[in-house]
Amino acid sequence: MNQGKYVFSQIVTFLPARIFDRCVNSFQGDKWVKHFTCWNQLMCMIFGQLSNRNSLRDLLV
């Protein structure tokens, strides 16, 4: 039984979201994005690494 946070949430707490947002804004990464932002893609890629996936498509299947 889980008594604390999941590993994924523990790793995400170490990521500085402000610095990441500053980098995204400097390169205009979310300029034309409506739903799937750069932060969402980063979270999916981290989850994919932790679950040993090969691609974003592999996460969906």
N, CA, C and O of each residue as an XYZ file, in Angstrom:
244
protein
N       0.835     -1.168      0.000
C       0.000      0.000      0.000
C       0.891      1.247      0.000
O       1.913      1.295      0.684
N       0.490      2.231     -0.766
C       1.250      3.466     -0.894
C       1.005      4.365      0.318
O      -0.140      4.662      0.659
N       2.078      4.789      0.957
C       1.955      5.647      2.128
C       2.343      7.100      1.831
O       2.051      7.986      2.634
N       2.978      7.350      0.722
C       3.438      8.695      0.397
C       3.157      9.032     -1.051
O       2.198      8.537     -1.645
N       4.002      9.879     -1.613
C       3.861     10.279     -3.013
C       4.405      9.193     -3.932
O       5.265      8.400     -3.549
N       3.884      9.178     -5.150
C       4.416      8.286     -6.171
C       5.782      8.794     -6.618
O       6.116      9.960     -6.403
N       6.567      7.924     -7.236
C       7.910      8.275     -7.695
C       7.839      9.400     -8.716
O       8.666     10.312     -8.697
N       6.862      9.340     -9.600
C       6.718     10.365    -10.635
C       6.507     11.743    -10.018
O       7.139     12.709    -10.446
N       5.650     11.851     -9.045
C       5.402     13.151     -8.423
C       6.596     13.625     -7.612
O       6.811     14.831     -7.489
N       7.372     12.714     -7.059
C       8.577     13.094     -6.340
C       9.624     13.673     -7.282
O      10.315     14.630     -6.933
N       9.742     13.106     -8.459
C      10.701     13.615     -9.444
C      10.261     14.967     -9.977
O      11.088     15.861    -10.160
N       8.966     15.127    -10.228
C       8.447     16.381    -10.780
C       8.633     17.544     -9.808
O       8.788     18.685    -10.243
N       8.622     17.279     -8.516
C       8.799     18.357     -7.549
C      10.191     18.986     -7.636
O      10.369     20.129     -7.213
N      11.175     18.273     -8.172
C      12.523     18.817     -8.319
C      12.677     19.684     -9.561
O      13.671     20.399     -9.689
N      11.718     19.637    -10.475
C      11.824     20.419    -11.699
C      11.411     21.867    -11.442
O      10.326     22.112    -10.915
N      12.249     22.815    -11.803
C      11.883     24.220    -11.635
C      10.968     24.671    -12.788
O      11.444     24.949    -13.889
N       9.690     24.738    -12.533
C       8.720     25.071    -13.581
C       8.912     26.489    -14.101
O       8.696     26.744    -15.286
N       9.310     27.401    -13.250
C       9.517     28.790    -13.695
C      10.644     28.894    -14.702
O      10.529     29.613    -15.695
N      11.730     28.183    -14.455
C      12.856     28.212    -15.389
C      12.462     27.558    -16.703
O      12.814     28.051    -17.774
N      11.738     26.458    -16.630
C      11.272     25.791    -17.848
C      10.340     26.709    -18.632
O      10.458     26.807    -19.853
N       9.417     27.381    -17.948
C       8.510     28.312    -18.627
C       9.266     29.477    -19.251
O       8.895     29.955    -20.323
N      10.309     29.931    -18.595
C      11.120     31.021    -19.142
C      11.801     30.584    -20.430
O      11.865     31.355    -21.388
N      12.312     29.355    -20.464
C      12.946     28.828    -21.682
C      11.929     28.656    -22.802
O      12.213     28.970    -23.958
N      10.753     28.159    -22.461
C       9.706     27.977    -23.469
C       9.287     29.325    -24.042
O       9.082     29.448    -25.249
N       9.160     30.329    -23.191
C       8.772     31.659    -23.665
C       9.859     32.296    -24.515
O       9.549     32.997    -25.478
N      11.114     32.072    -24.187
C      12.190     32.676    -24.967
C      12.269     32.092    -26.373
O      12.658     32.792    -27.309
N      11.907     30.821    -26.536
C      11.909     30.197    -27.854
C      10.516     30.122    -28.474
O      10.352     29.556    -29.554
N       9.522     30.681    -27.809
C       8.121     30.688    -28.260
C       7.628     29.279    -28.569
O       7.034     29.031    -29.618
N       7.882     28.366    -27.644
C       7.505     26.967    -27.846
C       6.011     26.724    -27.795
O       5.519     25.795    -28.435
N       5.280     27.534    -27.052
C       3.833     27.367    -26.933
C       3.057     28.410    -27.725
O       1.909     28.713    -27.397
N       3.670     28.954    -28.756
C       3.046     30.062    -29.483
C       1.722     29.674    -30.129
O       0.739     30.401    -29.987
N       1.671     28.569    -30.821
C       0.464     28.163    -31.530
C      -0.227     26.970    -30.877
O      -1.093     26.345    -31.489
N       0.140     26.656    -29.663
C      -0.382     25.475    -28.970
C      -1.747     25.797    -28.366
O      -1.951     26.866    -27.791
N      -2.678     24.849    -28.507
C      -4.001     25.014    -27.903
C      -4.200     24.097    -26.704
O      -4.788     24.516    -25.707
N      -3.729     22.866    -26.775
C      -4.011     21.907    -25.708
C      -2.748     21.258    -25.132
O      -2.557     21.269    -23.916
N      -1.902     20.706    -25.964
C      -0.760     19.913    -25.516
C       0.470     20.804    -25.432
O       1.212     20.938    -26.405
N       0.688     21.410    -24.275
C       1.763     22.377    -24.099
C       3.113     21.674    -23.947
O       3.192     20.449    -23.862
N       4.156     22.475    -23.917
C       5.501     21.939    -23.735
C       5.643     21.273    -22.371
O       6.319     20.252    -22.248
N       5.012     21.842    -21.349
C       5.073     21.243    -20.008
C       4.395     19.875    -20.019
O       4.907     18.932    -19.415
N       3.247     19.749    -20.700
C       2.562     18.462    -20.796
C       3.423     17.435    -21.529
O       3.474     16.268    -21.141
N       4.096     17.877    -22.588
C       4.952     16.958    -23.324
C       6.139     16.528    -22.467
O       6.540     15.364    -22.514
N       6.704     17.437    -21.691
C       7.791     17.083    -20.792
C       7.345     16.040    -19.779
O       8.067     15.078    -19.516
N       6.156     16.227    -19.209
C       5.646     15.260    -18.232
C       5.436     13.892    -18.877
O       5.730     12.866    -18.262
N       4.937     13.869    -20.097
C       4.749     12.597    -20.809
C       6.082     11.924    -21.108
O       6.204     10.704    -21.003
N       7.077     12.718    -21.480
C       8.390     12.139    -21.775
C       9.058     11.592    -20.512
O       9.710     10.549    -20.561
N       8.903     12.283    -19.390
C       9.465     11.777    -18.137
C       8.770     10.484    -17.735
O       9.424      9.528    -17.317
N       7.446     10.452    -17.861
C       6.711      9.236    -17.542
C       7.114      8.099    -18.468
O       7.219      6.949    -18.040
N       7.339      8.418    -19.730
C       7.780      7.400    -20.683
C       9.135      6.824    -20.329
O       9.359      5.623    -20.482
N      10.038      7.667    -19.860
C      11.349      7.187    -19.439
C      11.233      6.282    -18.219
O      11.899      5.250    -18.137
N      10.387      6.674    -17.275
C      10.230      5.865    -16.065
C       9.550      4.526    -16.339
O       9.825      3.534    -15.664
N       8.663      4.503    -17.331
C       7.955      3.265    -17.645
C       8.577      2.509    -18.813
O       7.982      1.562    -19.327
N       9.788      2.928    -19.242
C      10.565      2.241    -20.276
C       9.819      2.168    -21.604
O       9.732      1.105    -22.218
N       9.286      3.299    -22.041
C       8.610      3.378    -23.345
C       9.573      3.883    -24.404
O      10.613      4.457    -24.082
N       9.227      3.670    -25.671
C      10.100      4.070    -26.769
C       9.718      5.396    -27.402
O      10.579      6.090    -27.942
N       8.430      5.766    -27.345
C       7.992      6.984    -28.002
C       6.701      7.473    -27.361
O       6.113      6.796    -26.518
N       6.268      8.672    -27.781
C       4.987      9.185    -27.293
C       3.834      8.319    -27.766
O       2.856      8.123    -27.045
N       3.949      7.809    -28.966
C       2.900      6.936    -29.479
C       2.781      5.660    -28.670
O       1.682      5.137    -28.482
N       3.891      5.168    -28.199
C       3.900      3.971    -27.361
C       3.183      4.223    -26.034
O       2.596      3.303    -25.465
N       3.226      5.448    -25.545
C       2.489      5.771    -24.313
C       0.994      5.691    -24.514
O       0.260      5.345    -23.589
N       0.531      6.008    -25.716
C      -0.907      6.018    -25.983
C      -1.468      4.633    -26.222
O      -2.639      4.376    -25.942
N      -0.646      3.743    -26.734
C      -1.124      2.403    -27.096
C      -1.065      1.467    -25.933
O      -1.430      0.298    -26.063
